[in-house]
Amino acid sequence: MTWFTQPMGYEFFRHGLIVAMLVGGVCGLMGTIVVLRRMSYIGHGLSHSVFGGAVVAYLIGINFYIGAGLWGFLSALLINATARRRNIGADAAIGIVTTASFALGVALISRYRTFTRNFEAALFGNILGVTTQDIVVISTVTTAVVIAAAVFYRQLLFTSFDPELASIFGVPSGWVQTGFALAMAAVIVASMNIVGVTLIAAAIVIPPSTARLLTDAFGRMMIISTLIGTFCGAIGMFVSFHEDISSGAAIVLLNAVIFGLTYGGTALNRTLSNRPNPMATAQISERTEVTVVPHD
């Protein structure tokens, strides 16, 4: 029990644990829609895009969350608008907008070398250095996303599987997709300092991918993915503390281990289910046996 109780004696760990569970849960929830829409690249892309916005926010002297948030929203809208062009796919739109934004951030850092803000935390995460402001921001974003997912559940279900059919049934697919892109940007901005730009895509993609192996139902997939993300966020923090490794890396690696075990388990179960049962085969043979009577 000391493995769990010892870290809880430190305030910074308790703060990090709360934030890790919130980030893991909300990333798992949003990731369900990302995976079903086959837009896994959007988490990776938007996180890089927001990094550029964070650098710009520092240069013009505005709050990190406000500047990065506005930049993320603008990037999400540009991606959504570009992806609507029939001759430009969603993956290409994400690549164009986000890589250009990230390159802008790198260019500004190389041009102005007087940054006092620790952008290493934005790249690799610094979950043990979270502040009260970070807790308030991620709590607010998580609450808003959960409420929105509950209220617009049917719209998300329709647009995730068949946006064109959803429009026929009166679902405003364009507005739903825009709202989803903005919510995705908000989650990434709130999570960037926690998990880091380089790892946030994994936190979004792996839990729903694991849940997808366990169920085909949209609602259950959202719940399982959220629980996996929350669990990995919590246990990953304890692993990080005791093994002295990056918290973001510990959380992602734990997610990967659970995915690997689930993949292996479901594959083995499928193999055993498809294997013919010798007893059942013998019984079928007995029932279908035909006696042939020779004719004169």
C-alpha positions in Angstrom: 0.0 0.0 0.0 2.9 2.4 0.5 3.4 2.3 -3.3 0.1 4.3 -3.4 0.2 6.2 -0.1 3.8 7.5 -0.2 3.3 9.8 -3.2 0.0 11.2 -1.9 1.9 12.9 0.9 3.2 15.5 -1.7 0.9 18.3 -2.8 2.5 18.6 -6.2 1.7 14.9 -6.8 -1.9 15.3 -5.7 -2.4 18.1 -8.1 -0.7 16.2 -10.9 -2.8 13.1 -10.2 -6.1 15.1 -10.5 -5.0 16.7 -13.7 -3.7 13.4 -15.2 -7.0 11.7 -14.6 -9.0 14.6 -16.1 -6.7 14.8 -19.1 -6.7 11.1 -19.6 -10.5 10.9 -19.4 -11.3 13.8 -21.7 -8.7 12.7 -24.3 -10.2 9.3 -24.2 -13.7 10.7 -24.7 -12.8 13.0 -27.6 -10.6 10.3 -29.1 -13.6 8.0 -29.6 -14.9 10.4 -32.3 -11.4 10.9 -33.7 -10.9 7.2 -34.2 -14.3 6.5 -35.6 -13.9 9.3 -38.1 -10.4 8.0 -39.0 -8.9 11.4 -38.2 -6.2 10.2 -35.8 -3.8 12.7 -37.2 -5.8 15.6 -36.0 -4.6 15.2 -32.4 -1.0 15.2 -33.5 -1.5 18.0 -35.9 -3.5 20.4 -33.7 -1.1 20.0 -30.9 1.7 21.1 -33.1 -0.4 24.0 -34.4 -1.2 25.2 -30.9 2.5 25.2 -30.1 3.0 27.9 -32.7 0.1 29.9 -31.2 1.7 29.6 -27.7 5.0 31.1 -29.1 3.1 34.0 -30.7 1.1 34.6 -27.5 4.3 35.0 -25.6 5.8 37.4 -28.1 2.7 39.7 -28.0 2.4 39.4 -24.2 -1.0 37.8 -23.7 -2.1 34.9 -21.6 -0.8 31.5 -22.7 -4.3 29.8 -22.7 -6.0 32.7 -24.4 -3.4 33.0 -27.2 -3.0 29.3 -27.7 -6.7 28.8 -27.5 -7.6 31.4 -30.1 -4.8 30.0 -32.4 -6.1 26.5 -31.9 -9.7 27.5 -32.7 -8.5 29.3 -35.8 -6.5 26.3 -36.9 -9.5 24.0 -36.3 -11.7 26.2 -38.4 -9.2 26.4 -41.2 -8.8 22.6 -41.2 -12.6 22.1 -41.3 -13.0 24.6 -44.1 -10.1 23.2 -46.2 -11.3 19.6 -45.7 -14.7 20.4 -47.2 -13.1 20.9 -50.6 -13.6 17.6 -52.4 -10.2 17.6 -54.0 -8.4 18.1 -50.6 -8.7 15.4 -48.0 -8.9 15.9 -44.2 -5.5 14.5 -43.7 -4.0 16.9 -46.2 -5.8 19.8 -44.7 -4.5 18.9 -41.2 -1.0 18.6 -42.5 -1.0 21.9 -44.3 -2.4 24.0 -41.5 -0.7 22.4 -38.5 2.8 22.0 -40.0 2.9 25.6 -41.1 1.8 26.8 -37.7 4.4 24.6 -35.9 7.1 25.8 -38.3 6.1 29.4 -37.5 6.7 28.7 -33.8 10.1 27.1 -34.4 11.0 30.1 -36.6 10.1 32.6 -34.0 12.0 30.7 -31.3 15.1 30.6 -33.5 14.7 34.3 -34.3 14.0 35.6 -30.8 16.2 33.8 -28.3 15.1 35.7 -25.2 12.2 33.4 -24.2 11.7 33.1 -20.5 8.7 30.7 -20.7 9.7 27.1 -20.5 8.5 25.8 -23.9 10.1 22.4 -23.1 7.1 21.8 -20.9 4.8 22.4 -23.9 6.8 20.0 -26.0 7.3 17.1 -23.5 4.8 18.0 -20.7 5.4 18.9 -17.1 2.5 17.4 -15.2 4.3 17.7 -11.8 4.6 21.5 -12.3 0.8 22.2 -12.7 -0.6 25.3 -11.1 -4.0 26.0 -9.7 -4.8 27.8 -12.9 -4.0 24.7 -14.9 -6.3 22.6 -12.7 -9.2 25.2 -13.2 -8.7 25.3 -16.9 -8.6 21.5 -17.5 -11.5 21.0 -15.1 -13.6 23.6 -16.9 -12.8 22.1 -20.3 -13.5 18.6 -19.2 -16.9 19.6 -17.7 -17.9 21.4 -20.8 -16.8 18.5 -23.1 -18.7 15.9 -21.0 -21.9 18.0 -21.0 -21.6 18.7 -24.8 -21.1 15.0 -25.5 -24.2 14.1 -23.4 -26.4 16.8 -25.0 -25.3 16.2 -28.6 -24.8 12.4 -28.3 -27.2 11.5 -31.2 -25.7 14.2 -33.5 -22.2 12.9 -32.8 -23.3 9.4 -33.4 -24.8 10.2 -36.8 -22.0 12.4 -38.0 -19.3 10.0 -36.8 -20.5 7.1 -39.0 -22.2 8.8 -42.0 -22.1 12.7 -42.2 -24.0 12.7 -45.5 -26.8 10.5 -44.2 -27.0 12.7 -41.1 -27.6 15.8 -43.2 -30.5 14.0 -44.9 -32.1 13.3 -41.5 -31.8 17.0 -40.6 -28.6 16.9 -38.5 -26.5 20.0 -39.1 -23.3 18.1 -39.9 -21.4 21.2 -40.7 -22.1 22.8 -37.3 -21.5 19.6 -35.5 -18.1 19.1 -37.2 -17.1 22.7 -36.5 -18.1 22.3 -32.8 -16.2 19.1 -32.6 -13.1 20.8 -34.1 -13.3 23.6 -31.6 -13.8 21.2 -28.7 -10.8 19.3 -29.9 -8.7 22.4 -29.9 -9.8 23.3 -26.4 -8.8 19.9 -25.1 -5.4 20.1 -26.7 -4.7 23.6 -25.4 -5.7 22.5 -21.9 -3.7 19.3 -22.1 -0.6 20.5 -23.8 1.4 21.5 -20.7 0.3 18.3 -19.0 1.1 15.6 -21.6 3.2 17.6 -24.1 2.9 18.2 -27.8 4.9 15.1 -28.7 2.7 12.7 -26.7 -0.8 14.2 -26.7 -1.8 12.4 -30.0 -1.2 9.0 -28.3 -3.3 10.0 -25.3 -6.2 10.8 -27.8 -5.8 7.7 -30.0 -4.8 4.7 -27.9 -7.7 4.6 -25.3 -10.4 4.6 -28.0 -8.5 2.1 -30.1 -8.4 -0.2 -27.2 -12.1 0.3 -26.5 -12.8 -0.4 -30.2 -11.3 -3.9 -29.7 -13.8 -4.5 -26.9 -17.1 -3.2 -28.3 -18.8 -2.1 -31.4 -21.4 0.1 -29.6 -20.7 3.9 -29.8 -21.9 4.7 -26.3 -20.0 1.8 -24.6 -16.9 2.7 -26.6 -17.0 6.3 -25.3 -17.4 5.1 -21.7 -14.7 2.4 -21.9 -12.3 4.8 -23.6 -12.8 7.4 -20.9 -12.3 4.9 -18.2 -9.1 3.6 -19.8 -7.7 7.1 -20.2 -8.6 8.0 -16.6 -7.1 4.8 -15.3 -3.8 5.2 -17.2 -3.6 8.8 -16.1 -3.8 7.8 -12.5 -1.6 4.7 -12.5 0.9 6.4 -14.9 1.5 9.1 -12.3 2.4 6.5 -9.6 4.7 4.7 -12.1 6.3 8.1 -13.0 6.9 8.9 -9.3 8.5 5.6 -8.3 10.5 5.0 -11.5 11.6 8.6 -11.9 10.5 9.0 -15.5 8.4 11.5 -17.4 4.8 11.5 -16.3 3.5 11.9 -19.9 5.7 9.1 -21.2 4.6 6.8 -18.3 0.9 7.5 -19.1 1.3 6.8 -22.8 3.4 3.7 -22.3 0.8 2.3 -19.9 -1.9 3.0 -22.5 0.2 1.1 -25.1 0.7 -1.9 -22.8 -3.1 -2.1 -22.2 -3.7 -1.8 -25.9 -1.2 -4.6 -26.6 -2.7 -6.9 -24.0 -6.2 -6.2 -25.2 -5.2 -6.8 -28.8 -3.5 -10.1 -27.9 -6.4 -11.2 -25.8 -9.1 -10.5 -28.4 -7.0 -12.1 -31.1 -6.6 -15.3 -29.0 -10.3 -15.3 -28.2 -11.1 -15.0 -31.9 -8.8 -17.8 -32.8 -10.3 -20.1 -30.1 -13.8 -19.2 -31.2 -13.1 -20.1 -34.8 -11.4 -23.4 -33.9 -13.7 -26.4 -34.6 -14.9 -28.3 -31.6 -14.0 -32.1 -32.0 -17.0 -33.2 -29.9 -19.4 -31.0 -31.8 -18.0 -32.3 -35.1 -18.4 -35.9 -34.0 -22.0 -35.3 -33.0 -22.8 -33.7 -36.3 -21.2 -36.6 -38.2 -23.3 -39.1 -36.2 -26.6 -37.2 -37.0 -25.8 -36.9 -40.7 -24.5 -40.4 -41.2 -26.4 -42.1 -44.0 -26.7 -45.9 -44.5 -26.3 -46.9 -48.1 -28.3 -50.0 -49.1 -27.0 -51.8 -52.2 -29.5 -52.5 -55.0 -29.7 -55.7 -56.9 
